[in-house]
Amino acid sequence: MDAAGTRAYYATVAPYYDTELAARDDLPCWLALVEAWKPRHTVDCGCGTGRVAVPLAMQCAEWGGEVVGLDLSPAMLRLARQHWRERRPDAPATALHLQMQDMRHMALGHAVDLALLVDDPLTHLARWDDLAETFRGVGEHLRPGGRLVVEASLLPPEAVGKPYPVVIRTQSSASLPDGVIRVEQERRVEAIRRRADVTYRYYRPVGERSESEAVTAARFIAHYLDVASLKALFRLAGCRLEERWGGFHFEALTDESSMVLCTGRKL
Ligand SMILES: C[S@@+](CC[C@H](N)C(=O)[O-])C[C@H]1O[C@@H](n2cnc3c(N)ncnc32)[C@H](O)[C@@H]1O
């Protein structure tokens, strides 16, 4: 997906994003990692609404650390700025810097001790060259001994090895200030091409017989990496891949894992 397509997709889903991810329960994992490493400078690449960057900045401020959150979507960054304004009275103003940047050409002007990619921003990069450029840029910013943590979605286990597209449908609900909406996700996974055509549809209940009307829909192409490709990308960043977990409670990675959390260190 090109930058314009990514911006258009997130302009549509931004109002629903935080409530949809509220049950994700990944925040303790990110906070535990920064608590263990106490980075002075952190970059959150593809920080979105600041869902993770804002609490991380609050925590890092305790030891004088600063976080840069960068994203290319104005709609997501607008929400991040709003969330930071709400929390900022409790932390130094410099604890979080939100910047509109494309992570493929990251330019921070200083080195970092920790680079994070949370909730798979890489899924939007279709070309190996874009992935390579992103990881080279991350590597150029990481100090020796600095850490890189990447969360990437894996091919859904039910699609692995299938020579035909597998359609996976899920439903959830999201609470917004003006009521609850129903969210339908349809993922048409082509395992051979390591990609999925993903559509989100949002419905608002109307009337008393729980009929619903469509509010909006958004679509993108998701690209799946595997651990071998991630290992090669970590190498491009000058990092050795150290750990790979299958979940936010540091579970072992198995054939049933739908995501991988990789950590590495800059040599
Ligand atoms: C799935 S969201 C994750 C947001 C956030 N990390 C979180 O966990 O809530 C992916 C984010 O990556 C951003 N993104 C995608 N491609 C990007 C790029 N090339 N440069 C910077 N941000 C990008 C999108 O705009 C979006 O906000």
The ligand as a MOL file (V3000), in Angstrom:
LIG
                    3D

  0  0  0     0  0            999 V3000
M  V30 BEGIN CTAB
M  V30 COUNTS 27 29 0 0 0
M  V30 BEGIN ATOM
M  V30 1 C -1.9550 -1.0690 13.0140 0
M  V30 2 S -1.5330 0.6050 13.3170 0 CHG=1
M  V30 3 C -0.5990 0.4960 14.8310 0
M  V30 4 C -0.6100 1.7880 15.6070 0
M  V30 5 C 0.1120 1.7270 16.9470 0
M  V30 6 N 1.4600 1.2380 16.8070 0
M  V30 7 C -0.6630 0.8890 17.9330 0
M  V30 8 O -0.1680 -0.1820 18.3180 0
M  V30 9 O -1.7540 1.2720 18.3160 0 CHG=-1
M  V30 10 C -0.2540 0.8870 12.1210 0
M  V30 11 C 0.2180 2.3180 12.0950 0
M  V30 12 O 1.3790 2.3730 11.2480 0
M  V30 13 C 1.3100 3.5620 10.4990 0
M  V30 14 N 2.1440 3.3920 9.2990 0
M  V30 15 C 1.9500 2.5460 8.2600 0
M  V30 16 N 2.9340 2.7040 7.3480 0
M  V30 17 C 3.7490 3.6750 7.8380 0
M  V30 18 C 4.9600 4.2720 7.3580 0
M  V30 19 N 5.5020 3.9190 6.1820 0
M  V30 20 N 5.5410 5.2170 8.1190 0
M  V30 21 C 5.0000 5.5970 9.3140 0
M  V30 22 N 3.8650 5.0780 9.8090 0
M  V30 23 C 3.2580 4.1060 9.0880 0
M  V30 24 C -0.1670 3.7570 10.1950 0
M  V30 25 O -0.4680 5.0840 9.8440 0
M  V30 26 C -0.7930 3.3070 11.5210 0
M  V30 27 O -0.9730 4.3820 12.4010 0
M  V30 END ATOM
M  V30 BEGIN BOND
M  V30 1 1 1 2
M  V30 2 1 2 3
M  V30 3 1 2 10
M  V30 4 1 3 4
M  V30 5 1 4 5
M  V30 6 1 5 6
M  V30 7 1 5 7
M  V30 8 2 7 8
M  V30 9 1 7 9
M  V30 10 1 10 11
M  V30 11 1 11 12
M  V30 12 1 11 26
M  V30 13 1 12 13
M  V30 14 1 13 14
M  V30 15 1 13 24
M  V30 16 1 14 15
M  V30 17 1 14 23
M  V30 18 2 15 16
M  V30 19 1 16 17
M  V30 20 1 17 18
M  V30 21 2 17 23
M  V30 22 1 18 19
M  V30 23 2 18 20
M  V30 24 1 20 21
M  V30 25 2 21 22
M  V30 26 1 22 23
M  V30 27 1 24 25
M  V30 28 1 24 26
M  V30 29 1 26 27
M  V30 END BOND
M  V30 END CTAB
M  END
